[in-house]
Amino acid sequence: GEIHNSLRTAIAEAAFLTGVEKAAKNVSMTCYAPLLGRIGANQWLPDMIWFDEKGLFLTPNYHVQRMFSTNRGDWLGEVTQSGEGELYTTVSFREDGTIILKAVNPTDSALPAEITLPGGISGTVTATVLTGHPEDVNSLDTPEKVAPITREGKAENGALTWTFDPWSVTILTIKAE
């Protein structure tokens, strides 16, 4: 059957996961099933990892699940938004002072943001971004058509300016200096 793990479905899952994170007091865990699908011999869709006798590829959905699971804080904060466009967001903090901002842009427009950080901190910003055309899918021939990329930035005196790509999932990790 046709593989339906597009960037659009991964973005929908990421938006849902921001809600799960916000409800962390009531949601103890999430699960993704089915995990593996053999190309040409699967019984249901979607699957996160597709394979055959020649190889395998990870889907955009896999990348979203990995991005969220490997970028967790110790406690949650609140995000206040204003202006044009709507992002699905969460913010969390680690004991070491690291701030993790997750933002999902499910639109075809780039969304600029002025982000105010607590305590007037300055630091290095590492962004992990999953973006592309919403119907893009990975395959054996193009296994990394949709894959996370890394960008760098800087927060100064509690201010961070960032533009969230259209059709994107972005994890900003801010480490205070």
C-alpha positions in Angstrom: 0.0 0.0 0.0 0.9 3.6 -0.3 2.8 5.2 2.6 1.0 8.1 4.2 3.6 9.4 6.7 3.9 12.9 5.2 5.3 16.0 6.9 1.6 17.2 7.2 0.7 14.1 9.4 3.9 14.6 11.4 3.0 18.2 12.1 -0.5 17.2 13.2 1.1 14.7 15.7 3.5 17.4 16.9 0.6 19.8 17.5 -1.1 17.0 19.5 2.0 16.4 21.5 2.2 20.0 22.6 -1.2 19.4 24.1 -0.1 16.2 25.8 2.9 18.1 27.3 0.6 20.8 28.6 -1.5 18.1 30.3 1.5 16.3 31.8 -0.1 16.2 35.2 -2.8 14.1 33.8 -1.0 12.2 31.0 1.7 9.8 32.3 2.8 8.5 28.9 2.1 8.2 25.2 2.6 5.4 22.8 2.9 5.1 19.0 1.7 1.9 17.3 2.4 0.4 14.9 6.1 1.0 14.9 7.4 -1.1 12.0 6.0 -1.7 8.5 7.3 -4.0 5.8 6.9 -2.3 2.4 4.4 -4.3 0.4 3.3 -6.5 3.3 1.8 -4.3 5.9 -1.7 -4.6 7.4 -2.3 -1.0 8.5 -1.1 2.5 8.2 0.8 4.5 9.4 4.0 3.1 10.7 7.0 5.0 11.9 9.8 2.9 10.4 9.4 1.3 6.9 11.7 -1.5 5.6 12.2 -4.2 3.1 15.1 -6.6 2.2 17.1 -3.7 0.8 17.0 -1.2 3.7 14.8 1.0 5.8 13.8 4.6 6.3 12.5 6.7 9.1 9.4 8.8 8.6 8.7 12.4 9.4 6.5 11.0 12.2 9.5 9.2 13.7 11.5 12.4 13.6 8.7 14.2 15.5 8.5 11.5 18.2 12.3 11.5 18.6 12.5 15.3 18.7 9.9 15.5 21.5 11.2 12.5 23.5 14.8 13.7 23.5 14.0 17.3 24.4 12.3 17.1 27.7 12.5 19.5 30.6 12.2 19.0 34.4 9.2 21.3 34.7 6.8 23.2 32.4 6.3 26.9 32.0 3.7 28.9 30.3 3.8 30.5 26.8 1.9 33.7 26.0 1.4 34.5 22.4 0.2 37.6 20.6 0.2 38.9 17.0 -0.3 37.3 13.7 -0.5 33.5 13.2 -0.9 30.7 15.7 1.8 28.4 16.9 1.3 25.3 19.0 3.9 25.7 21.8 5.2 24.4 25.0 8.2 25.6 27.2 10.0 23.6 29.8 13.0 24.1 32.0 15.9 21.9 33.1 17.6 21.9 36.5 20.8 23.2 34.7 19.0 26.4 33.5 18.4 25.2 30.0 15.1 26.4 28.4 13.4 24.2 25.8 10.8 25.8 23.6 8.8 23.6 21.2 6.8 25.3 18.4 4.7 23.8 15.7 3.7 26.0 12.7 1.0 24.2 10.7 0.6 27.0 8.2 2.1 28.0 4.8 3.5 31.2 6.2 6.7 31.9 8.1 5.8 33.2 11.6 8.3 35.7 13.2 8.3 35.9 17.0 9.9 38.0 19.6 10.5 35.7 22.6 11.1 37.1 26.1 13.2 34.8 28.2 13.0 34.7 32.0 15.6 36.4 34.1 17.0 38.4 31.2 19.3 35.5 30.2 21.7 35.5 27.4 22.9 32.4 25.7 23.4 30.1 22.8 20.3 28.9 20.9 20.3 25.5 19.1 17.3 24.9 16.9 16.3 21.5 15.6 13.9 22.1 12.7 11.8 19.6 10.7 10.3 21.4 7.7 9.5 21.0 4.0 6.5 20.7 1.7 3.5 19.3 3.7 3.0 16.4 1.3 6.7 15.4 1.4 7.4 11.8 2.4 10.6 9.8 3.0 11.2 6.6 1.0 14.0 4.1 0.3 15.1 6.3 -2.6 14.9 9.5 -0.6 15.3 8.4 3.0 16.1 11.9 4.3 13.9 14.1 2.2 12.2 15.2 5.5 14.8 15.1 8.3 15.7 17.5 11.1 18.3 20.1 10.5 20.2 22.2 13.1 20.5 26.0 13.2 22.2 28.2 15.7 21.2 31.5 17.2 21.8 33.8 20.1 19.6 35.2 22.9 20.7 38.5 24.5 19.4 40.2 27.6 16.3 38.0 27.7 15.4 38.6 24.1 15.3 36.2 21.2 14.0 36.9 17.7 13.1 33.8 15.7 11.2 33.1 12.6 9.4 29.7 12.5 9.4 28.2 9.1 6.2 27.4 7.3 5.1 23.8 7.9 7.5 23.2 10.6 8.3 21.6 14.0 11.0 23.5 15.8 12.7 22.8 19.1 14.7 25.7 20.5 17.2 24.8 23.2 18.6 27.9 25.0 21.6 27.4 27.3 22.4 30.4 29.5 26.0 31.7 29.4 
